[in-house]
Amino acid sequence: MRVHYPTLAATVASLTEGETDEVALMATLACELHHSDDRFDWTGFYRVVAPDLLKIGPYQGGHGCLVIPFGKGVCGAAAASRQPQIVADVGAFAGHIACSATTRSELVLPVFGAGGRLIGVLDIDSDQPAAFGADDAEALGAILAAVFGRV
């Protein structure tokens, strides 16, 4: 099953309408995203909790890494650069942090709140190689902006 982003966006908008708590929003999105696509093996958020530091937030899937400094691994790269990271082969990504032995590819998007404040990153891992493309990053980025741009 492959996600239909317009339907997912409408569902997420309906479920999150009026909610401003970041953790509640992350939990809802992690669940909805994770169950929307068979490519999504681990789906979750890492929250900015201190300058240059991410900690695990709500997620779906096996365990995740607890703490990731900015600049370390794919999540840290997305946080430091404030740019999406699409990694077709995590084994070829210098400094990849292997939280799970089954991860083959990864998509990480920065999550911004009102005023461009970096809240964290959305991390989606797949057990399939080259599972993600620019279309996924664009569609998920739009969903994130719609949900978190108001908090």
C-alpha positions in Angstrom: 0.0 0.0 0.0 1.4 3.4 -1.0 0.2 6.6 0.6 -2.2 8.9 -1.2 -0.9 12.3 0.1 -4.0 14.4 -0.5 -6.1 11.9 1.5 -3.5 11.8 4.2 -3.3 15.6 4.4 -7.1 15.8 4.7 -7.1 13.2 7.5 -4.3 14.8 9.4 -5.9 18.3 9.1 -9.2 16.9 10.5 -7.5 15.0 13.4 -5.3 17.9 14.4 -7.7 20.8 13.9 -7.4 23.2 16.9 -4.6 21.3 18.6 -1.5 23.3 19.6 0.4 20.9 21.8 3.5 19.9 19.9 3.8 16.4 21.5 0.1 15.6 20.9 0.5 16.7 17.3 3.7 14.6 16.9 2.0 11.5 18.4 -1.0 11.8 16.0 1.2 12.4 13.0 3.5 9.5 13.8 0.6 7.1 14.0 -1.2 8.3 10.9 2.0 8.5 8.8 3.3 5.1 9.9 0.1 3.3 9.0 -0.4 5.1 5.7 2.4 3.4 3.7 4.1 0.0 3.7 7.5 1.7 3.0 7.4 3.3 6.4 9.1 0.9 8.8 9.9 3.4 11.6 8.1 6.7 11.8 8.7 9.3 14.4 10.0 12.6 15.7 13.1 13.8 17.4 12.5 17.0 19.4 14.9 19.9 19.9 15.4 19.9 23.6 18.5 22.1 24.0 20.8 24.0 21.7 22.1 21.5 19.1 20.4 18.5 20.7 17.6 16.2 19.6 15.8 13.7 21.9 13.3 11.0 20.9 9.7 12.0 20.6 6.6 10.2 19.7 7.1 7.3 17.2 5.8 4.1 15.8 8.0 1.1 15.2 10.8 -0.5 17.0 13.0 1.4 19.5 14.8 4.5 18.4 17.9 6.3 19.4 17.4 8.4 22.5 19.7 11.3 21.9 21.1 12.7 18.6 23.4 15.8 18.5 22.9 18.2 15.6 25.2 17.2 12.8 25.3 13.5 13.7 23.6 10.9 11.5 20.8 11.7 9.1 18.5 13.3 11.7 21.3 15.5 13.0 22.2 16.5 9.5 18.6 17.6 8.8 18.5 19.6 12.1 21.8 21.3 11.5 21.1 22.1 7.9 17.4 22.8 8.3 17.0 20.9 5.0 15.3 17.6 4.1 17.6 14.6 3.9 16.7 11.8 1.4 19.1 8.9 1.8 18.7 6.0 -0.7 21.3 3.8 1.1 22.0 4.5 4.7 25.1 2.3 4.5 26.6 4.9 2.1 25.8 7.9 4.4 28.9 8.9 6.3 28.2 8.9 10.0 24.8 7.1 9.8 23.6 6.2 13.2 22.2 2.6 13.1 19.3 2.5 15.5 17.9 -0.5 13.7 19.7 -3.1 11.6 16.8 -3.4 9.2 16.9 0.3 8.0 18.0 0.5 4.3 16.9 4.1 3.4 15.7 7.1 5.3 13.8 10.4 4.9 14.3 13.1 7.5 12.5 16.5 7.4 13.0 19.5 9.6 9.9 20.5 11.5 9.3 24.2 12.0 6.9 26.0 14.2 5.5 29.5 13.9 8.1 32.0 13.0 10.5 29.4 11.5 11.5 28.0 15.0 13.0 24.5 14.6 10.9 22.1 16.7 12.5 18.9 15.7 12.8 16.5 12.8 10.4 13.9 11.3 12.3 10.7 10.7 11.0 7.9 8.4 13.0 4.8 8.0 12.4 2.0 5.4 13.5 -1.5 5.2 13.5 -1.1 1.4 16.4 0.6 -0.4 15.8 3.9 -2.2 12.3 4.0 -0.8 11.9 7.8 -0.8 12.0 10.6 -3.3 11.6 14.3 -3.6 7.8 13.9 -4.1 7.6 12.3 -0.6 9.7 15.1 0.9 7.6 17.8 -0.7 4.2 16.3 0.3 5.2 15.5 3.8 6.8 18.9 4.2 3.5 20.5 3.2 1.7 18.4 5.8 4.2 19.3 8.5 4.0 23.0 7.6 0.2 22.9 7.8 0.2 21.2 11.2 3.1 22.8 13.0 3.2 26.2 11.3 0.5 27.4 13.7 2.2 26.4 17.0 
